[in-house]
Amino acid sequence: MPKPPSKLELNPEELTYLESLVRLRTIQAQTLTRARILLLKSKGCPLRKQPTR
């Protein structure tokens, strides 16, 4: 059985900064992807999903 996803602790300033990055239209795709990953980890979401059959 896989272990539950770890949650990344972000302070309010970091959270606000990452959310502002995601809303920008003129941001590099790599930076946008990293910001989204960090936001998902802060919410405790798993980054990998098990395939369903």
C-alpha positions in Angstrom: 0.0 0.0 0.0 1.5 3.4 -1.0 2.2 5.9 1.7 0.1 9.1 1.7 1.4 12.1 -0.1 3.5 14.5 2.0 2.3 18.0 2.4 4.5 20.9 1.7 4.3 23.7 4.3 4.2 27.2 2.7 3.9 30.5 4.6 1.2 33.0 3.3 3.8 35.1 1.4 5.1 32.0 -0.5 1.6 30.9 -1.2 0.6 34.3 -2.5 3.7 34.5 -4.7 3.1 31.1 -6.3 -0.5 31.9 -6.9 0.5 35.1 -8.6 3.0 33.2 -10.8 0.2 30.8 -12.0 -2.0 33.8 -13.0 0.7 35.5 -15.1 0.4 35.2 -18.9 4.0 36.0 -19.7 5.8 33.3 -17.7 8.0 30.4 -18.9 6.2 27.1 -19.1 8.9 25.4 -16.9 8.3 28.0 -14.1 4.6 27.7 -14.4 4.8 23.9 -14.1 7.0 24.2 -11.0 4.7 26.7 -9.4 1.6 24.5 -10.0 3.5 21.4 -8.6 4.4 23.3 -5.4 0.8 24.5 -5.0 -0.5 21.0 -5.4 2.0 19.7 -2.9 1.0 22.4 -0.4 -2.6 21.1 -0.6 -1.5 17.5 0.0 -2.4 16.3 -3.5 -0.5 13.4 -4.9 1.6 14.2 -7.9 1.2 10.7 -9.5 -2.1 9.1 -9.9 -2.5 5.3 -10.2 -3.8 4.2 -13.5 -7.4 2.9 -13.4 -8.3 -0.2 -15.2 
